[in-house]
């Protein structure tokens, strides 16, 4: 589980929940939305499907530099999405190999970097995609059966559901873990445990907490953690992007290059928030049918008025849809939902055992094609192995009720340890393998090797390689038009009885 959550208190709950609101009329985080210090250099109609497309975009900056000379003897970090990073890196590779005479020499001043906001948005979107059935159940329980959760909810709503799930989990975790102390190898328990204790906090905190707090070491660790999710989910972009970023950091550290220290000491300055903010404002004030000239004019107009005191004086301020009291109410409902889910998992343990017992025993080396790709579980239904802990994506599946090292039974009286990956060991066995899960370690090593080689081959290629992005594009454009689902009066009237209900349900856990 994320150990840093109790360490930082710079950001209150609503402030973190409003991360993905870019409207400067929102009361929370108003100062950041003013985009002080940001300047729009240029706007150009441009496809972004090739290295040359990105060079054309960069030429706007390079032409501007001829007037001011900022790039002379300096570097310009470009915090970009994955295609931006890939094509800029490809241009640098070809420049140094002298493969392309058309690449401007100014490219050597450019340092492409991983965009933390892109990472956060992408990861949260993928969590919602891979665990949609779970969050749809949660959404209906908390907001009402008649409400519809879009397949691709708006970022702020996704953020809210993840935050409710994690906050509620923290409140009940101690009781649930104690109840499942002898059932830690239950597949359904492992799936929900890893989601709430590992995936959700990492996706919530990578930008809102760790990056903005400039907690460099925790940020870097969590970038790698998110890469492990992307590897398991077969994300064709983000199974490479974090590796490129980490490789740069480790290389700079090895040669004692000042760039690493610059990022470490000024982490919060290397952000893509301003770009996302401007994109959001342009989208909000234009139509897809608008001509390029109109969009360009609107962009310059938005940039010109971003400091307008007159405009700010007469603008109507809005607040985050839910007050702290509302959030307390919603969290209590989420606690009750989670308890009911764990109770059902506990009650159906025997049915889950029947599924678990069919997992192939590793007396011989398994081939990937022989391993199951999904499981039909009694509570969660059919679930793909990509949504299960990492151990189920390896060639050595977690054994039902057995040690994943010596293969012997994990008895109640034995000292054991069950890892977040799903593998479990006798404590003695775990110590003998240097307190590492070698099955998952090998899986990660192979993933690094495979994706780094694929990335390097792409950089040296003459071809454009945006197929992966198209492959992973979300085709579901379903709109999410839900407003606040409860009135304040309803919440206040029901708050007391809900808290009493929660206390009763917690007290009943021991008697399941």
C-alpha positions as CSV (number, residue, x, y, z in Angstrom):
1,X,0.0,0.0,0.0
2,X,1.1,3.6,-0.5
3,X,2.9,4.6,2.7
4,X,3.0,8.3,2.0
5,X,-0.7,9.1,2.3
6,X,-0.4,10.2,6.0
7,X,2.9,12.0,5.4
8,X,1.6,15.0,3.4
9,X,-1.1,17.4,4.4
10,X,-0.5,20.3,2.0
11,X,-3.6,19.6,-0.1
12,X,-7.0,19.2,1.3
13,X,-9.5,16.6,0.0
14,X,-11.5,18.9,-2.3
15,X,-8.4,20.5,-3.7
16,X,-7.1,17.1,-4.8
17,X,-10.5,16.1,-6.2
18,X,-10.6,19.2,-8.3
19,X,-7.3,18.4,-10.0
20,X,-9.0,17.7,-13.3
21,X,-11.2,20.8,-13.3
22,X,-9.4,23.3,-15.6
23,X,-12.0,26.1,-15.5
24,X,-10.5,29.2,-13.8
25,X,-14.0,30.0,-12.5
26,X,-13.7,27.1,-10.1
27,X,-13.1,28.4,-6.6
28,X,-10.7,25.6,-5.5
29,X,-7.1,26.0,-6.7
30,X,-8.0,29.2,-8.4
31,X,-4.5,30.6,-8.4
32,X,-3.0,27.7,-10.2
33,X,-5.6,28.0,-12.9
34,X,-4.5,31.6,-13.7
35,X,-1.5,30.1,-15.4
36,X,0.8,32.9,-14.3
37,X,4.1,32.7,-16.2
38,X,2.7,30.7,-19.1
39,X,2.9,32.2,-22.6
40,X,1.3,31.0,-25.8
41,X,4.1,31.1,-28.4
42,X,2.0,30.0,-31.4
43,X,-0.9,28.0,-32.7
44,X,-0.8,26.0,-35.9
45,X,-3.1,23.6,-37.7
46,X,-1.0,20.4,-37.7
47,X,-1.5,16.7,-37.8
48,X,0.7,14.9,-35.3
49,X,1.2,11.5,-36.8
50,X,4.9,11.5,-37.8
51,X,8.3,12.7,-36.8
52,X,8.1,15.5,-39.4
53,X,4.7,16.7,-38.0
54,X,6.4,17.2,-34.6
55,X,9.4,18.9,-36.1
56,X,7.0,21.3,-37.9
57,X,5.4,22.1,-34.5
58,X,8.8,22.5,-32.8
59,X,9.8,24.9,-35.6
60,X,7.4,27.4,-34.1
61,X,9.6,27.4,-31.0
62,X,12.8,27.3,-33.0
63,X,11.8,30.3,-35.1
64,X,10.8,32.3,-31.9
65,X,14.2,31.4,-30.5
66,X,16.0,33.2,-33.3
67,X,14.7,36.5,-31.9
68,X,15.4,35.8,-28.2
69,X,18.3,33.2,-28.2
70,X,17.0,31.3,-25.1
71,X,18.1,27.9,-26.6
72,X,21.7,29.1,-27.1
73,X,23.8,27.0,-24.7
74,X,20.7,25.9,-22.8
75,X,18.2,23.0,-22.9
76,X,14.4,23.2,-23.1
77,X,12.6,20.4,-21.3
78,X,9.4,19.4,-23.3
79,X,6.9,17.7,-21.0
80,X,4.8,15.8,-23.6
81,X,2.4,13.0,-24.1
82,X,3.8,9.7,-25.3
83,X,3.8,10.4,-29.1
84,X,5.5,13.7,-28.4
85,X,8.2,12.0,-26.5
86,X,8.6,9.2,-29.0
87,X,8.9,11.4,-32.1
88,X,11.2,13.9,-30.5
89,X,13.5,11.0,-29.4
90,X,13.3,9.6,-32.9
91,X,14.4,13.0,-34.3
92,X,17.3,13.1,-31.9
93,X,18.4,9.6,-32.8
94,X,18.3,10.3,-36.5
95,X,20.1,13.7,-36.0
96,X,23.0,12.1,-34.2
97,X,23.2,9.2,-36.7
98,X,22.9,11.8,-39.5
99,X,20.1,9.9,-41.1
100,X,18.1,13.1,-41.8
101,X,19.5,16.3,-43.2
102,X,16.1,18.1,-42.7
103,X,16.3,17.8,-38.9
104,X,17.1,21.3,-37.5
105,X,20.2,21.5,-35.3
106,X,18.2,23.2,-32.5
107,X,16.8,19.7,-31.7
108,X,19.8,19.0,-29.6
109,X,18.5,21.5,-27.0
110,X,15.3,19.6,-26.6
111,X,14.8,17.1,-23.7
112,X,11.6,15.2,-23.9
113,X,10.1,14.3,-20.5
114,X,7.2,12.2,-19.2
115,X,4.1,14.3,-18.5
116,X,2.9,13.6,-14.9
117,X,-0.6,14.8,-15.6
118,X,-0.8,12.6,-18.7
119,X,0.3,9.6,-16.6
120,X,-2.3,10.3,-14.0
121,X,-5.1,10.8,-16.4
122,X,-4.2,7.7,-18.5
123,X,-3.8,5.5,-15.5
124,X,-7.1,6.5,-13.9
125,X,-8.8,6.0,-17.3
126,X,-7.3,2.5,-17.5
127,X,-8.3,1.6,-13.9
128,X,-11.9,2.5,-14.8
129,X,-11.7,0.5,-18.0
130,X,-10.2,-2.7,-16.5
131,X,-12.3,-2.6,-13.3
132,X,-15.5,-1.1,-14.8
133,X,-17.9,-3.8,-13.4
134,X,-16.6,-3.2,-9.8
135,X,-16.9,0.6,-10.1
136,X,-20.3,0.4,-11.8
137,X,-21.6,-1.6,-8.8
138,X,-20.1,1.0,-6.5
139,X,-21.6,3.9,-8.4
140,X,-25.1,2.4,-8.4
141,X,-24.9,1.6,-4.7
142,X,-23.7,5.1,-3.8
143,X,-25.6,7.3,-6.3
144,X,-28.7,5.2,-7.2
145,X,-29.6,2.3,-9.5
146,X,-31.1,4.6,-12.0
147,X,-27.9,6.5,-12.5
148,X,-25.8,5.6,-15.5
149,X,-22.0,5.4,-15.3
150,X,-20.5,6.1,-18.7
151,X,-18.0,3.6,-20.0
152,X,-15.5,6.4,-20.1
153,X,-16.5,8.8,-17.3
154,X,-15.3,12.4,-17.2
155,X,-11.9,12.7,-15.5
156,X,-13.4,14.5,-12.4
157,X,-16.0,11.7,-11.9
158,X,-13.4,9.0,-12.3
159,X,-11.2,10.8,-9.8
160,X,-14.2,11.0,-7.4
161,X,-15.0,7.3,-7.6
162,X,-11.3,6.3,-7.1
163,X,-11.0,8.6,-4.1
164,X,-14.2,7.4,-2.5
165,X,-13.1,3.8,-2.9
166,X,-9.7,4.5,-1.4
167,X,-10.9,6.7,1.5
168,X,-13.5,4.1,2.4
169,X,-11.0,1.3,2.2
170,X,-8.7,3.0,4.7
171,X,-11.6,3.3,7.1
172,X,-12.5,-0.5,7.0
173,X,-9.1,-2.0,6.0
174,X,-8.1,-3.1,9.5
175,X,-11.3,-5.1,10.1
176,X,-11.3,-6.7,6.6
177,X,-7.6,-7.8,6.7
178,X,-8.1,-9.3,10.2
179,X,-11.1,-11.3,8.9
180,X,-9.3,-12.6,5.9
181,X,-6.1,-13.5,7.7
182,X,-6.5,-17.2,6.8
183,X,-8.1,-16.6,3.4
184,X,-5.4,-14.4,1.8
185,X,-5.1,-16.6,-1.2
186,X,-8.7,-16.3,-2.1
187,X,-8.6,-15.0,-5.7
188,X,-11.4,-12.5,-5.3
189,X,-10.0,-11.1,-2.1
190,X,-6.6,-10.7,-3.8
191,X,-8.2,-8.9,-6.8
192,X,-10.0,-6.3,-4.7
193,X,-7.2,-6.0,-2.2
194,X,-4.7,-5.2,-4.9
195,X,-7.1,-2.7,-6.6
196,X,-7.8,-0.8,-3.3
197,X,-4.4,-1.1,-1.7
198,X,-2.0,-0.7,-4.7
199,X,-3.5,0.4,-8.0
200,X,-6.0,3.1,-6.8
201,X,-3.6,4.9,-4.4
202,X,-0.9,4.9,-7.1
203,X,-3.2,6.4,-9.7
204,X,-4.6,9.0,-7.3
205,X,-1.3,10.1,-5.8
206,X,1.2,10.1,-8.7
207,X,0.3,13.7,-9.7
208,X,-2.1,15.2,-7.1
209,X,0.1,14.3,-4.1
210,X,3.6,13.1,-5.0
211,X,4.5,15.3,-8.0
212,X,2.9,18.4,-6.5
213,X,4.6,17.8,-3.1
214,X,8.0,17.3,-5.0
215,X,8.4,14.0,-3.2
216,X,10.9,12.9,-5.8
217,X,11.9,9.4,-4.6
218,X,8.3,8.4,-4.0
219,X,7.3,9.9,-7.4
220,X,10.0,7.8,-9.2
221,X,9.0,4.7,-7.3
222,X,5.4,5.1,-8.2
223,X,6.2,5.8,-11.9
224,X,7.7,2.3,-11.9
225,X,4.8,0.9,-10.1
226,X,2.4,2.3,-12.7
227,X,4.6,0.8,-15.4
228,X,4.0,-2.6,-13.8
229,X,0.3,-2.1,-14.2
230,X,0.7,-1.0,-17.9
231,X,2.8,-4.1,-18.6
232,X,0.1,-6.4,-17.2
233,X,-2.7,-4.4,-19.0
234,X,-0.7,-4.7,-22.3
235,X,-0.7,-0.9,-22.8
236,X,1.3,-0.3,-26.0
237,X,2.3,3.2,-25.0
238,X,2.7,3.3,-21.2
239,X,4.6,0.0,-21.1
240,X,7.4,2.0,-22.6
241,X,7.0,5.7,-21.6
242,X,7.9,5.2,-17.9
243,X,10.9,3.1,-18.9
244,X,12.3,5.8,-21.1
245,X,11.9,8.4,-18.3
246,X,13.5,6.1,-15.7
247,X,16.3,5.2,-18.1
248,X,17.1,9.0,-18.5
249,X,17.1,9.5,-14.7
250,X,19.4,6.5,-14.0
251,X,21.7,7.5,-16.8
252,X,22.0,11.1,-15.6
253,X,22.6,9.8,-12.1
254,X,25.3,7.5,-13.3
255,X,27.3,10.2,-15.2
256,X,26.4,12.8,-12.5
257,X,24.7,15.0,-15.0
258,X,23.0,18.1,-13.4
259,X,19.7,17.4,-15.2
260,X,18.7,14.8,-12.6
261,X,19.3,17.2,-9.7
262,X,17.5,20.0,-11.5
263,X,14.4,17.7,-11.9
264,X,14.7,16.5,-8.3
265,X,15.0,19.9,-6.8
266,X,12.4,21.6,-9.0
267,X,10.1,18.6,-9.8
268,X,6.8,20.6,-9.7
269,X,8.1,22.9,-12.5
270,X,8.3,20.0,-15.0
271,X,4.6,19.7,-15.6
272,X,2.1,19.5,-18.4
273,X,-0.7,21.2,-16.5
274,X,-0.6,24.4,-18.5
275,X,-0.9,22.6,-21.8
276,X,-3.9,20.5,-20.6
277,X,-5.4,23.7,-19.2
278,X,-5.1,25.6,-22.5
279,X,-6.4,22.6,-24.5
280,X,-9.4,22.3,-22.1
281,X,-10.2,26.0,-22.5
282,X,-10.0,25.9,-26.3
283,X,-12.3,22.8,-26.4
284,X,-14.8,24.5,-24.1
285,X,-15.0,27.6,-26.3
286,X,-14.9,26.1,-29.8
287,X,-16.6,23.5,-31.8
288,X,-15.1,20.6,-33.8
289,X,-16.7,22.2,-36.8
290,X,-14.9,25.5,-36.4
291,X,-12.3,26.4,-39.0
292,X,-8.7,26.4,-38.1
293,X,-8.4,30.2,-38.3
294,X,-11.3,30.6,-35.7
295,X,-9.7,28.1,-33.3
296,X,-6.4,30.0,-33.6
297,X,-8.0,33.3,-32.9
298,X,-9.9,31.9,-29.9
299,X,-6.6,30.5,-28.5
300,X,-4.9,33.8,-28.7
301,X,-7.9,35.5,-27.2
302,X,-7.9,33.1,-24.3
303,X,-4.2,33.7,-23.7
304,X,-4.6,37.5,-23.9
305,X,-7.4,37.5,-21.3
306,X,-5.9,35.0,-18.8
307,X,-4.8,37.9,-16.5
308,X,-8.0,40.0,-17.0
309,X,-8.9,41.6,-13.6
310,X,-12.0,43.1,-15.2
311,X,-13.2,39.8,-16.5
312,X,-12.5,38.1,-13.2
313,X,-14.4,40.8,-11.3
314,X,-17.7,40.0,-13.2
315,X,-17.3,36.2,-13.6
316,X,-19.5,33.9,-11.6
317,X,-17.4,31.6,-9.4
318,X,-18.3,27.9,-9.2
319,X,-17.4,25.3,-6.6
320,X,-16.6,21.6,-6.6
321,X,-20.0,19.7,-6.9
322,X,-19.6,18.1,-3.4
323,X,-18.9,19.8,0.0
324,X,-16.8,18.1,2.7
325,X,-20.1,17.1,4.4
326,X,-21.3,15.5,1.1
327,X,-18.1,13.6,0.7
328,X,-18.3,12.3,4.2
329,X,-21.8,11.0,3.4
330,X,-20.6,9.4,0.1
331,X,-17.6,7.8,1.8
332,X,-19.9,6.2,4.5
333,X,-22.0,4.7,1.7
334,X,-18.9,3.5,0.0
335,X,-17.7,1.9,3.2
336,X,-21.0,0.0,3.4
337,X,-20.7,-1.1,-0.2
338,X,-17.1,-2.4,0.3
339,X,-18.1,-4.3,3.4
340,X,-21.0,-6.0,1.5
341,X,-18.6,-7.0,-1.3
342,X,-16.1,-8.5,1.1
343,X,-18.9,-10.2,3.0
344,X,-20.1,-11.9,-0.2
345,X,-16.5,-12.9,-1.1
346,X,-16.1,-14.4,2.4
347,X,-19.5,-16.2,2.1
348,X,-18.6,-17.7,-1.3
349,X,-15.1,-18.7,-0.3
350,X,-15.9,-22.4,-0.9
351,X,-17.1,-21.7,-4.5
352,X,-13.9,-19.6,-5.1
353,X,-11.8,-22.5,-3.8
354,X,-13.3,-24.7,-6.5
355,X,-12.1,-22.2,-9.1
356,X,-8.7,-21.8,-7.4
357,X,-8.1,-25.6,-7.2
358,X,-8.2,-25.8,-11.0
359,X,-5.1,-23.6,-11.3
360,X,-2.4,-25.8,-12.9
361,X,0.2,-27.1,-10.5
362,X,3.8,-26.2,-11.7
363,X,5.3,-29.7,-11.7
364,X,6.4,-28.9,-15.3
365,X,7.1,-25.6,-17.0
366,X,3.9,-24.1,-18.3
367,X,3.5,-22.6,-21.8
368,X,1.8,-19.2,-22.0
369,X,-0.8,-20.5,-24.4
370,X,-1.7,-23.3,-22.0
371,X,-2.5,-20.9,-19.1
372,X,-6.0,-19.5,-18.5
373,X,-6.7,-16.0,-19.8
374,X,-9.7,-15.4,-17.6
375,X,-11.6,-16.8,-14.6
376,X,-15.3,-16.9,-13.8
377,X,-15.5,-16.0,-10.1
378,X,-18.6,-16.3,-7.9
379,X,-18.8,-12.6,-6.8
380,X,-16.8,-10.7,-9.4
381,X,-18.0,-12.7,-12.4
382,X,-15.8,-13.3,-15.4
383,X,-12.5,-11.5,-14.9
384,X,-9.5,-11.3,-17.3
385,X,-6.0,-12.1,-15.9
386,X,-5.0,-8.5,-16.8
387,X,-7.3,-7.3,-14.0
388,X,-5.8,-9.8,-11.5
389,X,-2.6,-9.5,-9.4
390,X,0.6,-9.8,-11.4
391,X,1.2,-13.4,-10.3
392,X,-1.6,-14.5,-12.6
393,X,0.2,-13.0,-15.6
394,X,3.4,-15.0,-15.0
395,X,4.2,-18.5,-16.1
396,X,3.9,-19.5,-12.4
397,X,0.4,-18.9,-11.3
398,X,-0.3,-18.4,-7.6
399,X,-1.1,-21.8,-6.1
400,X,-4.3,-22.4,-4.1
401,X,-3.4,-22.8,-0.4
402,X,0.2,-23.8,-1.3
403,X,3.6,-22.2,-0.9
404,X,4.7,-20.8,-4.2
405,X,8.3,-21.9,-3.5
406,X,8.3,-25.3,-1.9
407,X,4.7,-26.2,-3.0
408,X,3.8,-27.5,0.4
409,X,0.5,-26.6,2.1
410,X,0.3,-23.2,3.9
411,X,-1.1,-24.4,7.3
412,X,-2.9,-22.1,9.7
413,X,-0.2,-22.5,12.3
414,X,2.7,-21.8,9.8
415,X,4.4,-18.4,9.6
416,X,3.4,-17.2,6.1
417,X,3.5,-14.1,3.9
418,X,1.1,-13.3,1.1
419,X,2.4,-10.6,-1.3
420,X,0.3,-8.1,-3.3
421,X,1.2,-10.0,-6.5
422,X,-0.8,-13.0,-5.2
423,X,2.1,-15.3,-4.6
424,X,2.5,-16.6,-1.0
425,X,5.3,-18.3,0.9
426,X,6.2,-19.9,4.1
427,X,8.3,-17.2,5.9
428,X,11.3,-19.5,5.9
429,X,10.9,-20.0,2.1
430,X,10.5,-16.2,1.6
431,X,13.7,-15.5,3.5
432,X,15.6,-18.2,1.5
433,X,14.7,-16.4,-1.8
434,X,16.0,-13.1,-0.4
435,X,12.5,-11.7,0.3
436,X,11.8,-11.4,-3.4
437,X,9.1,-13.0,-5.5
438,X,11.3,-14.4,-8.2
439,X,8.3,-15.4,-10.4
440,X,7.1,-11.7,-10.7
441,X,10.7,-10.4,-10.8
442,X,11.4,-12.5,-13.9
443,X,8.1,-11.3,-15.4
444,X,9.2,-7.7,-14.9
445,X,12.7,-8.3,-16.2
446,X,11.4,-9.9,-19.4
447,X,8.9,-7.0,-19.8
448,X,11.6,-4.4,-19.5
449,X,13.9,-6.2,-22.0
450,X,11.1,-6.7,-24.5
451,X,9.7,-3.1,-24.4
452,X,13.1,-1.4,-24.3
453,X,14.2,-3.3,-27.4
454,X,10.9,-2.5,-29.1
455,X,11.3,1.1,-28.2
456,X,14.9,1.3,-29.5
457,X,14.0,-0.4,-32.7
458,X,11.3,2.2,-33.2
459,X,13.7,5.1,-32.6
460,X,16.0,3.7,-35.3
461,X,13.2,3.0,-37.8
462,X,12.4,5.2,-40.7
463,X,8.7,4.4,-40.3
464,X,6.2,6.4,-38.3
465,X,4.8,4.4,-35.4
466,X,1.6,5.8,-34.1
467,X,-0.3,2.6,-34.6
468,X,-0.1,1.8,-30.9
469,X,-1.9,5.0,-29.9
470,X,-4.7,4.2,-32.4
471,X,-4.9,0.6,-31.1
472,X,-5.4,1.9,-27.5
473,X,-7.7,4.7,-28.4
474,X,-11.0,4.7,-26.5
475,X,-13.8,4.2,-29.0
476,X,-16.5,4.7,-26.4
477,X,-17.4,8.4,-26.6
478,X,-20.4,8.1,-24.4
479,X,-21.1,11.3,-22.6
480,X,-21.4,11.5,-18.8
481,X,-24.0,14.1,-18.0
482,X,-24.8,13.1,-14.5
483,X,-25.0,15.9,-11.9
484,X,-24.9,15.7,-8.2
485,X,-27.0,12.7,-7.3
486,X,-28.3,13.7,-3.9
487,X,-29.6,16.9,-2.5
488,X,-28.0,18.4,0.6
489,X,-31.2,17.9,2.6
490,X,-31.4,14.2,1.7
491,X,-27.7,13.8,2.7
492,X,-28.2,15.6,6.1
493,X,-31.3,13.6,6.9
494,X,-29.7,10.3,6.2
495,X,-26.2,10.9,7.5
496,X,-26.9,9.9,11.1
497,X,-28.6,6.6,10.3
498,X,-25.9,5.7,7.7
499,X,-23.1,6.1,10.2
500,X,-25.0,3.9,12.7
501,X,-25.6,1.4,9.9
502,X,-21.8,1.4,9.2
503,X,-20.9,0.9,12.8
504,X,-23.3,-2.1,13.0
505,X,-21.9,-3.6,9.8
506,X,-18.3,-3.3,11.1
507,X,-19.3,-4.9,14.4
508,X,-20.9,-7.8,12.5
509,X,-17.7,-8.6,10.5
510,X,-16.5,-11.0,13.2
511,X,-19.7,-13.1,13.0
512,X,-19.7,-13.6,9.2
